[in-house]
Amino acid sequence: MQPDVTLLDSRAGLHDIAAVAVTRMGATSLLFGVDTAQTWEGYRALFQAWRLHFDRAERFRENLKLVAAQVPETETSAYLESFQQNAYDLFADNLYVETPPGEALGFNFDLNDADAPHSPLRIHWSRAFQQFDPVRRPNAVTDEQVRAAFGDFVRGAGLLIFGEPLEW
């Protein structure tokens, strides 16, 4: 099987199956998380294991992209700044490679580089989805609410995976 995308949601914890999916499938891997200690400790354990086998990590590290899930409606900028800093630290400590002066570019990105793996795609938290039940109440969420929560993510994922932003 050659999937186009691998989705890894770390809320329930990381395990061997998730690591195999990311490292062996050769697909874009979207790493979902929220800006909490649980997210960063879970990813740190995974990334540190990859750092121990850096020759293997070099084969898939360009396929990684973080996703900031449940971005809050208030203090959004501060939340995203914190998420991006934590994500940058995770990559810088484990997968980014400093480039010595005069040498070819290594795998390294600036903190604010929007194309960097640590620069997250965003899914915005929405009260409309908190108790959404698509089976019993399929029309409870409007198209506008879906776009507000998932629009940034869909556009960014489309650009990352298909080379053009997806619109609906």
DSSP file (Angstrom, degrees, kcal/mol; ACC not computed):
  #  RESIDUE AA STRUCTURE BP1 BP2  ACC     N-H-->O    O-->H-N    N-H-->O    O-->H-N    TCO  KAPPA ALPHA  PHI   PSI    X-CA   Y-CA   Z-CA
    1    1 A M              0   0    0      0, 0.0     0, 0.0     0, 0.0     0, 0.0   0.000 360.0 360.0 360.0 138.5    0.0    0.0    0.0
    2    2 A Q        -     0   0    0     24,-0.0    24,-0.1    25,-0.0    23,-0.0  -0.757 360.0-166.3-125.3  83.3    1.2    3.5   -0.8
    3    3 A P        -     0   0    0      0, 0.0     3,-0.1     0, 0.0    25,-0.1  -0.305  20.5-143.7 -70.0 154.3   -0.9    6.0    1.0
    4    4 A D  S    S+     0   0    0      1,-0.2    24,-1.4    23,-0.1     2,-0.3   0.794  84.3  20.5 -81.6 -31.9   -0.9    9.7    0.2
    5    5 A V  E     -a   28   0A   0     22,-0.2     2,-0.4    24,-0.0    -1,-0.2  -0.992  58.8-158.4-142.2 143.4   -1.3   10.8    3.8
    6    6 A T  E     -a   29   0A   0     22,-3.0    24,-2.5    -2,-0.3     2,-0.5  -0.995  14.9-156.0-118.6 128.8   -0.7    9.3    7.3
    7    7 A L  E     -a   30   0A   0     -2,-0.4     2,-0.5    22,-0.2    24,-0.2  -0.914   9.8-174.8-106.8 130.0   -2.7   11.0   10.1
    8    8 A L  E     -a   31   0A   0     22,-2.3    24,-2.7    -2,-0.5     2,-0.6  -0.967   5.1-169.6-127.2 114.2   -1.3   10.6   13.7
    9    9 A D  E >   -a   32   0A   0     -2,-0.5     3,-0.6    22,-0.2    24,-0.1  -0.911   1.9-169.5-106.1 113.9   -3.3   11.9   16.6
   10   10 A S  G >   +     0   0    0     22,-1.2     3,-1.8    -2,-0.6    -1,-0.1   0.419  61.4  98.2 -88.2   2.8   -1.2   11.9   19.8
   11   11 A R  G 3  S+     0   0    0      1,-0.3    -1,-0.2     2,-0.1     3,-0.1   0.866  89.2  44.6 -57.2 -35.7   -4.0   12.6   22.2
   12   12 A A  G <  S-     0   0    0     -3,-0.6    -1,-0.3     1,-0.3    -2,-0.1   0.377 126.3 -96.7 -90.6   5.0   -4.3    8.9   23.0
   13   13 A G    <   -     0   0    0     -3,-1.8     2,-0.3     2,-0.0    -1,-0.3  -0.048  39.1 -81.8  97.7 157.3   -0.5    8.5   23.3
   14   14 A L        +     0   0    0     -4,-0.1     2,-0.3    -3,-0.1    -4,-0.0  -0.696  47.4 171.6 -97.1 148.4    2.1    7.3   20.8
   15   15 A H     >  -     0   0    0     -2,-0.3     4,-1.9     1,-0.0     3,-0.4  -0.898  48.2 -86.8-147.8 176.7    2.8    3.7   20.2
   16   16 A D  H  > S+     0   0    0     -2,-0.3     4,-2.4     1,-0.2     5,-0.2   0.837 120.1  57.5 -59.5 -37.4    4.7    1.4   17.8
   17   17 A I  H  > S+     0   0    0      1,-0.2     4,-2.2     2,-0.2    -1,-0.2   0.917 107.6  48.0 -62.4 -42.7    2.0    1.2   15.2
   18   18 A A  H  > S+     0   0    0     -3,-0.4     4,-2.1     1,-0.2    -1,-0.2   0.914 111.0  50.7 -63.6 -42.5    2.0    5.0   14.8
   19   19 A A  H  X S+     0   0    0     -4,-1.9     4,-2.4     1,-0.2     5,-0.2   0.893 110.0  49.9 -63.8 -39.2    5.8    5.1   14.6
   20   20 A V  H  X S+     0   0    0     -4,-2.4     4,-2.3     2,-0.2     5,-0.4   0.917 108.7  52.9 -64.5 -42.8    5.8    2.5   11.9
   21   21 A A  H  X S+     0   0    0     -4,-2.2     4,-1.1     1,-0.2     6,-0.3   0.918 114.2  42.0 -59.0 -44.2    3.1    4.4    9.9
   22   22 A V  H  < S+     0   0    0     -4,-2.1     4,-0.4     1,-0.2    -1,-0.2   0.909 121.1  39.2 -70.5 -42.3    5.2    7.6    9.9
   23   23 A T  H  < S+     0   0    0     -4,-2.4    -2,-0.2    -5,-0.2    -1,-0.2   0.735 122.8  32.9 -86.1 -22.8    8.6    6.0    9.3
   24   24 A R  H  < S+     0   0    0     -4,-2.3    -3,-0.2    -5,-0.2    -1,-0.1   0.630 101.1  68.1-113.2 -14.8    7.9    3.3    6.7
   25   25 A M  S  < S-     0   0    0     -4,-1.1    -3,-0.1    -5,-0.4    -2,-0.1   0.710  82.1-140.9 -84.3 -18.6    5.0    4.4    4.5
   26   26 A G        +     0   0    0     -4,-0.4     2,-0.2     1,-0.2    -4,-0.1   0.713  59.3 123.0  69.7  19.0    6.8    7.3    2.7
   27   27 A A  S    S-     0   0    0     -6,-0.3    -1,-0.2    -5,-0.1     2,-0.2  -0.619  75.8 -80.4-106.6 167.4    3.8    9.5    2.8
   28   28 A T  E     -a    5   0A   0    -24,-1.4   -22,-3.0    -2,-0.2     2,-0.6  -0.510  47.1-152.1 -63.3 131.6    3.1   12.9    4.2
   29   29 A S  E     -ab   6  64A   0     34,-3.4    36,-2.0    -2,-0.2     2,-0.7  -0.946   5.8-158.5-115.7 117.3    2.6   12.5    7.9
   30   30 A L  E     -ab   7  65A   0    -24,-2.5   -22,-2.3    -2,-0.6     2,-0.8  -0.851   8.7-156.2 -95.7 116.6    0.4   15.1    9.7
   31   31 A L  E     -ab   8  66A   0     34,-2.7    36,-2.5    -2,-0.7     2,-0.2  -0.835  11.5-156.0-100.2 106.2    1.2   15.1   13.4
   32   32 A F  E     +ab   9  67A   0    -24,-2.7   -22,-1.2    -2,-0.8     2,-0.3  -0.527  26.4 139.6 -85.3 145.7   -1.8   16.4   15.4
   33   33 A G  E     - b   0  68A   0     34,-1.8    36,-2.9    -2,-0.2     2,-0.3  -0.985  40.8-126.6-169.5 169.2   -1.5   17.9   18.8
   34   34 A V        -     0   0    0     -2,-0.3     2,-2.4    34,-0.2     5,-0.2  -0.854  46.1 -94.8-119.7 160.9   -2.6   20.6   21.2
   35   35 A D  S    S+     0   0    0     -2,-0.3     2,-0.3    34,-0.2    48,-0.1  -0.442  81.8 118.7 -81.6  73.2   -0.2   22.9   23.0
   36   36 A T  S  > S-     0   0    0     -2,-2.4     4,-2.0     1,-0.1     5,-0.2  -0.905  77.3-111.4-131.5 160.8    0.0   20.9   26.2
   37   37 A A  H  > S+     0   0    0     -2,-0.3     4,-2.8     1,-0.2     5,-0.3   0.869 116.7  59.0 -58.3 -37.4    2.7   19.2   28.1
   38   38 A Q  H  > S+     0   0    0      1,-0.2     4,-2.1     2,-0.2    -1,-0.2   0.923 106.5  46.8 -60.0 -45.5    1.2   15.8   27.2
   39   39 A T  H  > S+     0   0    0     -5,-0.2     4,-2.5     1,-0.2     5,-0.2   0.957 115.9  43.6 -59.9 -51.7    1.5   16.5   23.5
   40   40 A W  H  X S+     0   0    0     -4,-2.0     4,-2.4     1,-0.2    -2,-0.2   0.856 113.5  50.0 -70.1 -35.1    5.1   17.7   23.6
   41   41 A E  H  X S+     0   0    0     -4,-2.8     4,-2.1    -5,-0.2    -1,-0.2   0.902 112.1  49.2 -67.7 -39.7    6.3   15.0   26.0
   42   42 A G  H  X S+     0   0    0     -4,-2.1     4,-1.7    -5,-0.3    -2,-0.2   0.940 115.6  42.0 -63.5 -47.8    4.7   12.3   23.7
   43   43 A Y  H  X S+     0   0    0     -4,-2.5     4,-3.3     1,-0.2     5,-0.3   0.870 110.4  57.8 -68.3 -35.3    6.3   13.8   20.6
   44   44 A R  H  X S+     0   0    0     -4,-2.4     4,-2.6    -5,-0.2     5,-0.2   0.916 105.7  50.1 -61.1 -41.9    9.6   14.3   22.4
   45   45 A A  H  X S+     0   0    0     -4,-2.1     4,-1.6     2,-0.2    -1,-0.2   0.923 114.3  44.9 -61.3 -43.5    9.8   10.6   23.2
   46   46 A L  H  X S+     0   0    0     -4,-1.7     4,-1.9     2,-0.2    -2,-0.2   0.941 114.6  47.1 -65.7 -48.0    9.1    9.7   19.6
   47   47 A F  H  X S+     0   0    0     -4,-3.3     4,-2.3     1,-0.2    -2,-0.2   0.864 109.0  54.7 -65.1 -36.5   11.5   12.3   18.1
   48   48 A Q  H  X S+     0   0    0     -4,-2.6     4,-1.4    -5,-0.3    -1,-0.2   0.878 107.0  51.3 -65.1 -36.4   14.3   11.2   20.6
   49   49 A A  H  X S+     0   0    0     -4,-1.6     4,-0.7    -5,-0.2    -2,-0.2   0.906 110.2  49.4 -64.8 -40.3   13.9    7.7   19.4
   50   50 A W  H >< S+     0   0    0     -4,-1.9     3,-0.9     1,-0.2     7,-0.4   0.881 105.5  57.7 -64.2 -37.7   14.2    8.9   15.8
   51   51 A R  H >< S+     0   0    0     -4,-2.3     3,-1.0     1,-0.3    -1,-0.2   0.845  99.2  59.2 -62.8 -32.6   17.3   10.9   16.7
   52   52 A L  H 3< S+     0   0    0     -4,-1.4    -1,-0.3     1,-0.3    -2,-0.2   0.777 114.5  36.8 -65.6 -25.2   18.9    7.6   17.9
   53   53 A H  T XX S+     0   0    0     -3,-0.9     4,-2.0    -4,-0.7     3,-1.2  -0.477  76.3 157.2-121.2  57.5   18.5    6.3   14.4
   54   54 A F  H <>  +     0   0    0     -3,-1.0     4,-2.0     1,-0.3     5,-0.1   0.795  66.3  63.2 -60.4 -32.2   19.2    9.5   12.6
   55   55 A D  H 34 S+     0   0    0      1,-0.2     4,-0.3     2,-0.2    -1,-0.3   0.873 109.5  41.6 -61.1 -35.8   20.2    7.8    9.3
   56   56 A R  H X> S+     0   0    0     -3,-1.2     3,-1.6    -6,-0.2     4,-0.6   0.890 109.8  57.6 -75.1 -40.5   16.6    6.4    9.1
   57   57 A A  H >X S+     0   0    0     -4,-2.0     4,-2.3    -7,-0.4     3,-1.0   0.822  95.1  66.0 -61.0 -31.2   15.0    9.7   10.2
   58   58 A E  H 3< S+     0   0    0     -4,-2.0     4,-0.3     1,-0.2    -1,-0.3   0.772  95.6  59.4 -60.7 -24.6   16.7   11.5    7.3
   59   59 A R  H <4 S+     0   0    0     -3,-1.6    -1,-0.2    -4,-0.3    -2,-0.2   0.753 121.5  18.5 -76.9 -24.8   14.5    9.4    4.9
   60   60 A F  H X< S+     0   0    0     -3,-1.0     3,-2.2    -4,-0.6     4,-0.2   0.529  92.6  96.3-124.4  -8.3   11.2   10.6    6.3
   61   61 A R  G >< S+     0   0    0     -4,-2.3     3,-1.2     1,-0.3    -3,-0.1   0.792  82.8  59.1 -60.9 -28.1   11.7   13.8    8.2
   62   62 A E  G 3  S+     0   0    0     -4,-0.3    -1,-0.3     1,-0.2    -2,-0.1   0.640  98.3  61.6 -73.7 -12.2   10.8   16.0    5.2
   63   63 A N  G <  S+     0   0    0     -3,-2.2   -34,-3.4   -41,-0.1     2,-0.3   0.398  84.2 102.7 -91.4   2.3    7.4   14.3    5.1
   64   64 A L  E <   +b   29   0A   0     -3,-1.2     2,-0.3    -4,-0.2   -34,-0.2  -0.648  40.3 168.5 -91.5 142.6    6.4   15.5    8.6
   65   65 A K  E     -b   30   0A   0    -36,-2.0   -34,-2.7    -2,-0.3     2,-0.2  -0.931  25.5-134.8-151.0 127.9    4.0   18.4    9.3
   66   66 A L  E     -b   31   0A   0     51,-2.3    55,-2.1    -2,-0.3     2,-0.4  -0.507  12.3-155.3 -81.4 151.0    2.5   19.4   12.6
   67   67 A V  E     -bc  32 121A   0    -36,-2.5   -34,-1.8    53,-0.3     2,-1.0  -0.992   9.6-144.9-126.9 122.4   -1.2   20.3   13.0
   68   68 A A  E     -bc  33 122A   0     53,-3.3    55,-2.7    -2,-0.4     3,-0.5  -0.781  26.9-164.8 -85.8 105.6   -2.4   22.6   15.8
   69   69 A A  E     +     0   0A   0    -36,-2.9   -34,-0.2    -2,-1.0    55,-0.1  -0.626  62.4  16.8 -92.8 151.6   -5.7   21.1   16.6
   70   70 A Q  E    S-     0   0A   0     -2,-0.2    54,-0.2     1,-0.2    -1,-0.2   0.876  74.8-169.3  57.8  43.3   -8.4   22.9   18.7
   71   71 A V  E     - c   0 124A   0     52,-2.8    54,-2.8    -3,-0.5    -1,-0.2  -0.483  28.4-114.1 -62.0 125.5   -6.8   26.3   18.3
   72   72 A P        -     0   0    0      0, 0.0    -1,-0.1     0, 0.0     7,-0.1  -0.172   5.3-130.4 -69.3 158.2   -8.8   28.4   20.9
   73   73 A E  S    S+     0   0    0      2,-0.1     2,-0.3    -3,-0.1     3,-0.3   0.711  92.6  54.6 -77.7 -22.2  -11.1   31.2   19.9
   74   74 A T  S    S+     0   0    0      1,-0.2     5,-0.1     2,-0.1     0, 0.0  -0.852 115.3   9.7-113.9 150.8   -9.5   33.6   22.5
   75   75 A E  S  > S+     0   0    0     -2,-0.3     4,-2.2     1,-0.1    -1,-0.2   0.849  78.2 158.0  52.2  37.4   -5.8   34.5   22.8
   76   76 A T  H  >  +     0   0    0     -3,-0.3     4,-2.7     1,-0.2     5,-0.2   0.897  65.1  51.4 -59.3 -46.1   -5.3   32.7   19.4
   77   77 A S  H  > S+     0   0    0      1,-0.2     4,-2.4     2,-0.2    -1,-0.2   0.925 111.5  46.6 -61.6 -45.5   -2.1   34.5   18.5
   78   78 A A  H  > S+     0   0    0      2,-0.2     4,-2.3     1,-0.2    -1,-0.2   0.900 112.8  50.8 -63.7 -40.3   -0.4   33.8   21.9
   79   79 A Y  H  X S+     0   0    0     -4,-2.2     4,-2.7     1,-0.2    -2,-0.2   0.939 112.1  46.0 -62.0 -47.5   -1.5   30.1   21.6
   80   80 A L  H  X S+     0   0    0     -4,-2.7     4,-2.7     2,-0.2    -2,-0.2   0.858 110.8  53.2 -66.8 -35.4   -0.1   29.7   18.1
   81   81 A E  H  X S+     0   0    0     -4,-2.4     4,-2.3    -5,-0.2    -1,-0.2   0.928 112.2  45.2 -63.0 -44.3    3.1   31.4   19.1
   82   82 A S  H  X S+     0   0    0     -4,-2.3     4,-2.6     2,-0.2     5,-0.2   0.922 113.4  49.7 -65.0 -44.6    3.5   29.0   22.0
   83   83 A F  H  X S+     0   0    0     -4,-2.7     4,-2.6     1,-0.2    -2,-0.2   0.940 112.8  47.1 -59.0 -47.7    2.6   26.0   19.8
   84   84 A Q  H  X S+     0   0    0     -4,-2.7     4,-2.9     2,-0.2    -1,-0.2   0.894 111.7  50.1 -65.0 -39.7    5.1   27.1   17.1
   85   85 A Q  H  X S+     0   0    0     -4,-2.3     4,-2.6     2,-0.2    -1,-0.2   0.933 112.9  46.4 -63.9 -44.9    7.9   27.7   19.6
   86   86 A N  H  X S+     0   0    0     -4,-2.6     4,-2.0     2,-0.2    -2,-0.2   0.896 114.3  48.3 -62.9 -40.0    7.3   24.3   21.2
   87   87 A A  H  X S+     0   0    0     -4,-2.6     4,-2.3    -5,-0.2     5,-0.2   0.919 111.2  50.0 -66.5 -43.9    7.2   22.6   17.8
   88   88 A Y  H  X S+     0   0    0     -4,-2.9     4,-3.4     1,-0.2     5,-0.3   0.933 110.1  50.5 -59.7 -46.3   10.4   24.4   16.7
   89   89 A D  H  X S+     0   0    0     -4,-2.6     4,-2.4     1,-0.2    -1,-0.2   0.900 109.1  52.7 -59.3 -41.1   12.2   23.3   19.9
   90   90 A L  H  X S+     0   0    0     -4,-2.0     4,-0.9     2,-0.2     5,-0.3   0.941 115.8  38.6 -59.7 -49.7   11.1   19.7   19.2
   91   91 A F  H >X>S+     0   0    0     -4,-2.3     5,-2.9     2,-0.2     4,-2.8   0.913 115.7  52.0 -68.7 -43.5   12.4   19.7   15.7
   92   92 A A  H 3<5S+     0   0    0     -4,-3.4    -2,-0.2     1,-0.2    -1,-0.2   0.881 111.6  47.1 -62.6 -38.3   15.6   21.7   16.5
   93   93 A D  H 3<5S+     0   0    0     -4,-2.4    -1,-0.2    -5,-0.3    -2,-0.2   0.712 131.1  15.6 -74.3 -20.4   16.5   19.4   19.3
   94   94 A N  H <<5S+     0   0    0     -4,-0.9    -2,-0.2    -3,-0.5    -3,-0.2   0.752 132.7  16.0-127.1 -37.3   16.0   16.2   17.3
   95   95 A L  T  <5S+     0   0    0     -4,-2.8    -3,-0.2    -5,-0.3     2,-0.1   0.678  91.9  92.6-122.2 -24.4   15.7   16.5   13.6
   96   96 A Y      < -     0   0    0     -5,-2.9     2,-0.5    10,-0.1    12,-0.3  -0.481  59.1-150.6 -75.6 147.9   17.0   19.8   12.3
   97   97 A V        -     0   0    0     10,-3.2     9,-0.2    -2,-0.1     2,-0.0  -0.977  13.3-127.4-122.8 122.0   20.7   19.9   11.3
   98   98 A E        -     0   0    0     -2,-0.5     9,-0.1    -6,-0.1    10,-0.0  -0.371  21.4-134.6 -63.4 143.5   22.7   23.1   11.6
   99   99 A T        -     0   0    0      7,-0.1     3,-0.1    -2,-0.0     6,-0.1  -0.906  14.4-135.6-105.0 115.6   24.5   24.1    8.4
  100  100 A P    >   -     0   0    0      0, 0.0     3,-1.9     0, 0.0     6,-0.0  -0.364  41.3 -84.5 -64.1 148.5   28.1   25.1    8.9
  101  101 A P  T 3  S+     0   0    0      0, 0.0     3,-0.1     0, 0.0     0, 0.0  -0.253 114.9  19.3 -54.4 136.4   29.1   28.3    6.9
  102  102 A G  T 3  S+     0   0    0      1,-0.3     2,-0.2    -3,-0.1     3,-0.1   0.406 102.3 108.5  85.3  -2.2   30.1   27.6    3.3
  103  103 A E  S <  S-     0   0    0     -3,-1.9    -1,-0.3     1,-0.1     3,-0.1  -0.654  79.2 -84.6-105.3 164.5   28.4   24.2    3.2
  104  104 A A        -     0   0    0     -2,-0.2    -1,-0.1     1,-0.1     2,-0.0  -0.234  62.9 -81.7 -60.6 153.2   25.2   23.0    1.4
  105  105 A L        -     0   0    0     -6,-0.1    -1,-0.1     1,-0.1     2,-0.1  -0.325  47.4-154.8 -60.8 134.2   22.0   23.7    3.2
  106  106 A G        -     0   0    0     -9,-0.2     2,-1.3    -3,-0.1    -7,-0.1  -0.199  41.6 -72.5 -91.4-169.2   21.1   21.1    5.8
  107  107 A F  S    S+     0   0    0    -12,-0.1   -10,-3.2    -9,-0.1     2,-0.3  -0.746  86.6 123.5 -90.7  93.7   17.7   20.2    7.1
  108  108 A N        -     0   0    0     -2,-1.3     2,-0.3   -12,-0.3   -10,-0.0  -0.992  36.7-168.6-155.6 145.6   17.0   23.4    9.1
  109  109 A F        -     0   0    0     -2,-0.3     2,-0.1   -21,-0.1   -13,-0.0  -0.961  27.2-107.3-138.7 153.7   14.3   26.1    9.3
  110  110 A D    >   -     0   0    0     -2,-0.3     3,-1.6     1,-0.1     6,-0.1  -0.451  37.4-111.5 -72.8 152.2   13.8   29.4   10.9
  111  111 A L  T 3  S+     0   0    0      1,-0.3    -1,-0.1    -2,-0.1   -23,-0.1   0.869 117.6  41.0 -51.7 -41.0   11.3   29.6   13.7
  112  112 A N  T 3  S+     0   0    0      7,-0.0     2,-0.7     3,-0.0    -1,-0.3   0.204  78.5 128.1 -99.8  15.7    8.9   31.7   11.6
  113  113 A D    X   -     0   0    0     -3,-1.6     3,-1.6     1,-0.2     6,-0.3  -0.631  47.3-156.6 -73.9 112.2    9.3   29.8    8.3
  114  114 A A  T 3  S+     0   0    0     -2,-0.7    -1,-0.2     1,-0.3    -3,-0.0   0.713  90.9  54.5 -64.5 -21.4    5.7   29.0    7.3
  115  115 A D  T 3  S+     0   0    0      3,-0.0    -1,-0.3    -3,-0.0    -2,-0.1   0.489  84.7 111.2 -90.4  -3.3    6.9   26.1    5.1
  116  116 A A  S X  S-     0   0    0     -3,-1.6     3,-1.1    -6,-0.1   -28,-0.0  -0.334  78.3-120.2 -71.4 150.8    8.8   24.4    7.9
  117  117 A P  T 3  S+     0   0    0      0, 0.0   -51,-2.3     0, 0.0    -1,-0.1   0.807 114.4  54.4 -59.3 -29.0    7.5   21.1    9.3
  118  118 A H  T 3  S+     0   0    0    -53,-0.2   -30,-0.2    -5,-0.1   -31,-0.2   0.666  84.0  93.2 -81.1 -15.5    7.2   22.8   12.8
  119  119 A S  S <  S-     0   0    0     -3,-1.1   -53,-0.1    -6,-0.3     2,-0.1  -0.692  81.6-131.8 -80.5 111.6    5.0   25.6   11.4
  120  120 A P        -     0   0    0      0, 0.0   -53,-0.3     0, 0.0     2,-0.2  -0.289   8.7-133.8 -79.2 146.2    1.5   24.1   12.1
  121  121 A L  E     -c   67   0A   0    -55,-2.1   -53,-3.3    -2,-0.1     2,-0.4  -0.537  40.9-126.3 -71.6 158.1   -1.5   23.8    9.9
  122  122 A R  E     -c   68   0A   0    -55,-0.2    31,-0.7    -2,-0.2     2,-0.5  -0.931  29.3-176.3-124.4 137.4   -4.5   24.9   12.1
  123  123 A I  E     -     0   0A   0    -55,-2.7   -52,-2.8    -2,-0.4     2,-0.3  -0.992  28.6-139.6-122.2 120.4   -7.8   23.5   13.1
  124  124 A H  E     -c   71   0A   0     25,-2.4   -54,-0.1    -2,-0.5     2,-0.1  -0.597  15.4-115.6 -86.8 137.9   -9.8   25.9   15.1
  125  125 A W        -     0   0    0    -54,-2.8     2,-0.4    -2,-0.3    -1,-0.1  -0.425  35.9-173.9 -65.3 142.5  -11.9   24.9   18.1
  126  126 A S    >>  -     0   0    0      1,-0.1     3,-1.5    -2,-0.1     4,-0.5  -0.978  31.1-144.8-144.8 129.0  -15.6   25.4   17.6
  127  127 A R  H >> S+     0   0    0     -2,-0.4     3,-1.2     1,-0.3     4,-0.6   0.827 100.0  69.2 -58.5 -31.1  -18.4   25.0   20.1
  128  128 A A  H 34 S+     0   0    0      1,-0.3    -1,-0.3     2,-0.1     3,-0.2   0.797 103.1  43.4 -59.1 -29.0  -20.6   23.7   17.2
  129  129 A F  H X4 S+     0   0    0     -3,-1.5     3,-0.7     1,-0.2    -1,-0.3   0.513  87.7  91.4 -95.1  -5.6  -18.4   20.5   17.0
  130  130 A Q  H << S+     0   0    0     -3,-1.2    -1,-0.2    -4,-0.5    -2,-0.1   0.895 110.7  10.0 -59.0 -42.2  -18.2   19.9   20.7
  131  131 A Q  T 3< S+     0   0    0     -4,-0.6    -1,-0.3    -3,-0.2     2,-0.1   0.001  90.0 153.2-125.6  28.5  -21.3   17.7   20.7
  132  132 A F    <   -     0   0    0     -3,-0.7    -3,-0.1    -5,-0.1    -4,-0.0  -0.392  21.8-172.3 -64.1 130.1  -21.8   17.3   17.0
  133  133 A D     >  -     0   0    0      4,-0.3     4,-2.9    -2,-0.1     7,-0.2  -0.865   6.2-173.6-125.4  94.4  -23.6   14.0   16.2
  134  134 A P  T  4 S+     0   0    0      0, 0.0    -1,-0.1     0, 0.0    -2,-0.0   0.691  82.8  52.6 -67.0 -17.2  -23.6   13.6   12.4
  135  135 A V  T  4 S+     0   0    0      2,-0.2    -2,-0.0     1,-0.1     0, 0.0   0.934 121.0  27.1 -81.0 -50.1  -25.8   10.5   12.6
  136  136 A R  T  4 S+     0   0    0      1,-0.2    -1,-0.1     2,-0.1     0, 0.0   0.814 139.8  21.5 -84.1 -30.7  -28.6   11.9   14.7
  137  137 A R    ><  +     0   0    0     -4,-2.9     3,-1.8     1,-0.1    -4,-0.3  -0.528  66.0 163.3-136.8  68.4  -28.3   15.5   13.7
  138  138 A P  T 3  S+     0   0    0      0, 0.0     3,-0.4     0, 0.0    -1,-0.1   0.728  78.6  49.0 -63.9 -22.1  -26.5   15.7   10.4
  139  139 A N  T 3  S+     0   0    0      1,-0.2    -2,-0.0     3,-0.0     0, 0.0   0.253  78.8 101.5-100.5  12.7  -27.6   19.3    9.7
  140  140 A A  S <  S+     0   0    0     -3,-1.8     2,-0.5    -7,-0.2    -1,-0.2   0.712  78.0  57.0 -71.1 -20.0  -26.6   20.7   13.1
  141  141 A V  S    S-     0   0    0     -3,-0.4     2,-0.1    -4,-0.2    -1,-0.1  -0.949  80.9-140.7-116.2 130.6  -23.4   22.2   11.8
  142  142 A T     >  -     0   0    0     -2,-0.5     4,-2.0     1,-0.1     5,-0.2  -0.398  24.7-111.8 -85.1 163.2  -23.5   24.7    8.9
  143  143 A D  H  > S+     0   0    0      1,-0.2     4,-2.6     2,-0.2     5,-0.2   0.874 119.6  55.9 -58.9 -37.7  -21.1   25.0    6.0
  144  144 A E  H  > S+     0   0    0      1,-0.2     4,-2.4     2,-0.2    -1,-0.2   0.889 106.4  49.5 -64.1 -38.8  -19.8   28.3    7.4
  145  145 A Q  H  > S+     0   0    0      2,-0.2     4,-1.9     1,-0.2     5,-0.2   0.881 110.8  50.0 -67.7 -37.7  -19.0   26.6   10.7
  146  146 A V  H  X S+     0   0    0     -4,-2.0     4,-3.1     2,-0.2     5,-0.4   0.937 112.4  47.1 -64.5 -46.3  -17.1   23.8    9.0
  147  147 A R  H  X S+     0   0    0     -4,-2.6     4,-2.3     1,-0.2     5,-0.3   0.904 110.8  52.1 -62.6 -41.4  -15.1   26.4    7.0
  148  148 A A  H  < S+     0   0    0     -4,-2.4     4,-0.2    -5,-0.2   -24,-0.2   0.893 119.0  35.5 -63.1 -39.5  -14.4   28.4   10.1
  149  149 A A  H  < S+     0   0    0     -4,-1.9   -25,-2.4    -5,-0.1     4,-0.2   0.898 135.6  18.9 -80.5 -42.3  -13.0   25.4   12.0
  150  150 A F  H  X S+     0   0    0     -4,-3.1     4,-2.9    -5,-0.2     5,-0.2   0.474  93.7  96.4-113.3  -4.5  -11.3   23.5    9.2
  151  151 A G  H  X S+     0   0    0     -4,-2.3     4,-2.6    -5,-0.4     5,-0.3   0.914  87.9  46.8 -57.6 -48.9  -10.8   25.9    6.3
  152  152 A D  H  > S+     0   0    0     -5,-0.3     4,-2.4    -4,-0.2    -1,-0.2   0.912 115.5  47.7 -59.2 -42.4   -7.1   26.8    7.2
  153  153 A F  H  > S+     0   0    0    -31,-0.7     4,-3.1    -4,-0.2     5,-0.3   0.935 112.2  47.5 -65.4 -47.4   -6.3   23.1    7.6
  154  154 A V  H  X S+     0   0    0     -4,-2.9     4,-2.3     2,-0.2    12,-0.7   0.920 114.5  46.5 -63.0 -44.9   -8.0   22.0    4.4
  155  155 A R  H  X S+     0   0    0     -4,-2.6     4,-2.1    -5,-0.2    11,-0.3   0.944 117.0  43.9 -61.5 -47.9   -6.3   24.7    2.3
  156  156 A G  H  X S+     0   0    0     -4,-2.4     4,-2.4    -5,-0.3    -2,-0.2   0.897 113.8  49.0 -66.5 -41.5   -2.9   24.1    3.9
  157  157 A A  H  X S+     0   0    0     -4,-3.1     4,-2.8     2,-0.2     5,-0.4   0.894 110.6  52.0 -65.6 -39.5   -3.2   20.3    3.6
  158  158 A G  H  X>S+     0   0    0     -4,-2.3     4,-2.6    -5,-0.3     6,-1.2   0.921 111.1  46.8 -61.5 -44.0   -4.2   20.6    0.0
  159  159 A L  H  X5S+     0   0    0     -4,-2.1     4,-1.0     4,-0.3    -2,-0.2   0.913 115.7  45.9 -63.7 -43.2   -1.2   22.7   -0.7
  160  160 A L  H  <5S+     0   0    0     -4,-2.4    -2,-0.2    -5,-0.2    -1,-0.2   0.911 125.5  28.7 -66.0 -44.2    1.1   20.4    1.1
  161  161 A I  H  <5S+     0   0    0     -4,-2.8    -3,-0.2    -5,-0.2    -2,-0.2   0.885 135.3  23.8 -89.0 -42.7   -0.2   17.2   -0.4
  162  162 A F  H  <5S-     0   0    0     -4,-2.6    -3,-0.2    -5,-0.4    -2,-0.1   0.463 100.2-114.9-108.3  -3.3   -1.5   18.2   -3.8
  163  163 A G  S  <<S+     0   0    0     -4,-1.0    -4,-0.3    -5,-0.6    -3,-0.1   0.536  91.2  70.2  82.1   4.8    0.5   21.3   -4.5
  164  164 A E  S    S-     0   0    0     -6,-1.2    -2,-0.3    -7,-0.1    -3,-0.1  -0.987  89.0-100.6-151.8 145.1   -2.5   23.6   -4.5
  165  165 A P        -     0   0    0      0, 0.0     2,-0.4     0, 0.0   -10,-0.2  -0.394  35.1-129.3 -67.6 140.3   -4.9   24.7   -1.8
  166  166 A L        -     0   0    0    -12,-0.7     2,-0.3   -11,-0.3    -8,-0.1  -0.747  28.2-175.7 -88.8 135.7   -8.2   22.9   -1.6
  167  167 A E              0   0    0     -2,-0.4   -16,-0.0     1,-0.1     0, 0.0  -0.922 360.0 360.0-125.7 152.3  -11.3   25.1   -1.5
  168  168 A W              0   0    0     -2,-0.3    -1,-0.1   -21,-0.0   -21,-0.0   0.310 360.0 360.0-141.4 360.0  -15.0   24.2   -1.1
